Amino acid sequence: MAEFAGYDMPIQYPEGVMAEHHWTRAHAGIFDVSHMGQWIVEGSDASKLFEHLTPSSFSNVPLGTAKYTVLMNAQGGIIDDMIVTRVAEDRFFVVVNAGCKDKDLAWVQSHLTPNVRLRVLDEQALIAVQGPKAEQVMREALDIDTSSLSYMRWMDYGRCMISRLGYTGEDGFEISMPAEDSEIAWNRLLSHPEVKPIGLGARDSLRLEMGYPLYGHDIDDTTSPLEARIGWIMGKRQDTDFVGGTRLAQEKSSGLKRARAGFILTAPGVAREGTEIFSEDGQTKVGIITSGGFSPTLNAAIAMGYINTEFAKDGTGILARVRGRDIPARVTALPFVHPKTKISPKS
């Protein structure tokens, strides 16, 4: 156990990070993510609020659809990344990162209009079920049929809100429920033979394999969505009439100086956050690693970070300088592992 964002959280269970990682990829892991912030934002101007504070479009989002997006600051940096789901015409369910929820709340509240209300769901727990057996587990352990729910879609189920999404790249769900129901739900899930509990260690290695950015490491209040290579969150939106939009317009016009990329080490060693990246001749510093570790799926050391755009092409040779030792590596496209989320024919 360790402190994380003000909570006492499990880093790993007795079998260890490697076993938990492989179990999630092959079966189903459950994660207690109740430390995340959960809100309801509602009112006739709710979609306008999100279109002002994020680069994404919300006015035409279908009911029951979740979107990954970011809160922007005036300088075009990222305040936090989050999931926003339209649960009714003028009501949105929002999940934000635990370490950012106080500043996120203050920022959004400072932009509320009389036609928008924000309610913090302090009494809601959040449990994630992730892995190829997730749908089976939901049906057999909780008696919930999720077969009609596709990726990034949401359903109301009694006292629960269920979203088919997650941060592992596997099929899976996040279940928001009253805190008093969570222990019962957790134990019912844990009693299923395909389920094991998963800690923060494997949660990190799973998301790293998918190239998913972690706030405070791979993205922060100085990085733009375009630098972070998550510009797809803008969808078909063409305007930059949102907080921080001026910087994105400039970056689109003049190009990027750096970009987030993946790296695979081609010699023994592991490159962690803060490792400097050099050109293949070792003479020029060209970037820095923001997340790194061992990939149990690939049986290789992987990392991601920011690199000068002229070196960002897939296959480019680089050096990761670890404690004075240069480890050969190459730039690689993200993700490292192909996602296995469920996409329905109607999506």
N, C-alpha and C positions, 0 to 999 in steps of 0.2 A: 504494500500500500504506500501511497505517497500523496502529498498535497498537490492539487491541480486546480487552478482558478478558484481557490478558496474552498475546495471540496476534498475530502479524503477519498481517493480513487484507487482501484486495483490496477497495478501495473501488469501483473500476471497472476495466474492461478497456478496450482502445484505442477501441472504438466509443462509449463513454460511457454514462452513466446512462440518458438518454432512450431510446437505441436498445435498451439491455438491457431496459428496462421494457416497451417495445412488443413486443420479441421474445418475452418470456415470456408476454405476453397472447395472442400469435398463434401461437406455435410451442412450444418447450420450452427452458427455461433450467435449468442445473445449478448448484448451490450447494455449496461445501464447508462444511459446518456441523459439522465434527468437533470444533470447540471446545466444543460443547454437552456437558453432563454426561450420562452414560448409566449407569444402575444396573439391577441385578436385586434386587428385594425379594421374599423368599419365606419361607414358613412358615405354620403353621396360623392364626396371628393377623395375617397380612399385611393382609387386608381391613379388620380392626378397626383396625389402625394408621392406614390412610388415612382411615377414617371418623372417627378422633379428631383427625387433623391437618388435615383439609380439610372443607369443607361438603358434600362430595359423598357419595353412597351407592355402595359397592363390593360389598356382599355378594351382590347379584344380577346383577352385570355379566356378560354372556355371554362365553364364551371367545373370544379374538381381537378383543375390542372395546377401542378406545382412548377415553379420556375426558380432556377438558381440565378442569383444576381448579387450585386454588391452595393453597399452604401458608399457614396462618393463624398470626399471633402472638396472645399473650394479650390484646392490646388490640383485636383484631378487624381489624388491618391485614394486608396481604399480604406475606409473606416472599418469595414467588416464584410465578410461574405455571408450569405444567408439563403434560406429557402422561403419563398413566398407562395402560398397556395390560395387560389380563389375558391372559397367554400360557399359563397353566395354572391349574388350580383354586386353587392356593396360591402362584402365582408371577406377579409383575408386572414389566414392563419400563417404566422411568421415564426421561424425557428432561427435563432442567432447563436453565435459562439459564446460559451460560458465566460471566457476571459474578457469578452467585449460587451456583455449585455448591459452593464451600467452606462457606459459611454454611448452605446447604440440608443438606449432608451432616452437619454438626455438629448441626443442629437435629433431624433425623430420627434420627440415632444416639442422641441423648440421650433418645429416647422408645422405643427398641427394647425389646422384652420377650424372655425366653428362647425364645419360640416364633417369633421373626422374625429373619431374617438379611438383611444388606444387602451386596451385592458391587458394587464400582465397576468398570465396564468400561473401564479406562484404555486398553486396547489395541484398542478399537473405533473405527473411523472412521464418519462419518455423511455421506452424500451425499443431497441433495434434488434431485429431478427435478420441475419444475413447469411446467405449461402444457397447452393443449388437445391437444398431440401426445404427452403424457407416456406414455400407455399404449402407443402405437405405438412409441415410442423404447425402452421397457422390453423389448418383444417383439423388436424388430429389432436393437437394439444389445447387449442382455444375454441374449437368448433366454429371457426370463421372461414367462410368460403371466399377466397380472394382471386379465384381463377379468372374472373372477368376484369380484374384491375390490371392495367398495363403500367409500364414504367412512367414515373413522374405524374401519377394520377392518385387521387384521394377519394376516400369513402368514409361516410359517417356510419358508425356501428354502435348503437346504444350509447353508452357513456364514453366510448372510444372514438378517436379520429385516427384513421389508418392511412398511411402514405406508402406507396410502393417506390421506395428509393433508399439510398444509403450512401456510405462513403467507402465502400470496399470494392466496388466494381462487380459484385455478385448480385444475383437476384435477392430481393429482400424488402423489408418493411420497417417503418418506424411507427410505433403505437403510442399515441398520447392518451393518457388516461388519468382519472383522479388518483392522487397519491395513495389513498386508502385501498385501492384495488391492485396496486402494483406488486405487492409481495405475493398475493395469490396468483397473479398472472405469471410472475417470474418463476415461481415454484412449479406451476403447471407446465410451462415451457421447458424448464430444466428436467422435468420427469420424462420427457420424450427421449428415446434412445439416440436420435440424430442430433441432439442439442448438447452443447457445452458452453460454459461462460467464458467470455473473452475479455482480456484487459486492455489497457491503453497501449501496451507495447505492440501487440499484434494489430491493434487498430491502426497504429502508425505505419507498420510495415505493409499492411494491406492497402492503405491509401497511397503510400509511396509507389508501390508497383503500378497503381493506376495513374500516377502523375497528377493526383489531386493536390492542389495547393493547400497548405496549412497556414492559417492566419497568424501573423507574428513571426513567421519564418519565411515562407515563400511569397507572401503578399503582405503589405502593410500600408501605412498612411503615406508612403513615398512612392509606391509602385502604382502604375496605371493598369487598367484592364488590358490594354493593348500590349504593354510590356510583358504582362503576365500570360499573354496568349490565351486570354479568355474573352476576347473581343466578340465572340459568338453570342455572348449574353445580350448584345444589342439587337440580335435578330435582323429584321428588315428595317429597323428604325434608322432613319437617315439624318434626323436633326441632332444637334448637340445642345439643345435648349434644356439642359439639366445641370445640376450642381457638378462642377468639374469638367463640363463638356468642352470648355475652351481648350484645355490641354489635349483632349482626345482629337479635336479638330486639327490642332497643330501637329500632333504626331502622325495623323493620317496624311497631312500635307507634306511634311518634311521628312517623314520616315523615322524609324526607331534607331536609337543608338545601342540599345541592348534588348535582349528578349530572354524569356524563360525557356530553358531547354532541358532535355534529359541527357544523362551521361552513364555509360557503362564502363567500368574499370576493366582493362584487359590484362592486368597483372595483379598478383596478390596484394591485398590491402583493402581498407575501407576509408572512404572520404566522408567526413561528417560536416555538419553545418559550420561555416566559417572558413572552410578550406579554399585557398586561392587557386584559380585556374590559370594556367600559362599556355602560351603557344607551344607547338610541338618541339620547337628548338629551345624552349625554356627561357627565352629572352624577354618575352612580353607578357605582362599580366593582362588577361583578357576577360576575366570574370570571377565569380565567387559562388560556391555551393551553399544552398540554403536548406537543403534536406538531403540526408544520405544515410545509407545503411546496407544491410545484406538482404537480398531478395531470396526468400526460401523457394519461391516458385521457379525462378530462373537459375538458382544456385550460383548467384553472382553478386558482386557489389554494384549497387546502382546509386544514382544521386540525381538531383536536379538543382538548378540555380540559374543565375543570370550571366549571359555571355555577350560580348560585343557581337552585333548582328553579322559582321563579316565572317565570324567563326561559327555561326549558328547552324550552318547547313548540316543536314544529316550525314553522318559518316566522317566528319572532320576529326582529325586526330588532335588531341590536347594532352596536357599533363596536369594532374592534380597534385599539388605540393603539400604533402602530409608530413609535418614535423621535419622539414628539410629534405625529405625524400620525394622525388618526382615519380608518380605512378602513372603509366600510360593509360589513356582512356579515349573514348570516342563519343562524339555527339550522336544522340539517337532520338528519333521521334517519340513523343509521348502518345499513348501510354506504353509502359513496358509490357503490360499484360492486357490481352484483349478483354473488354468488358463482357459480362454475361447477363446483363439486365434483360428483363422480359419486355419485348416490344410486340404489341398486338397488331394484327393486320389492319385494324381501324386507326392506328396511331399515325 
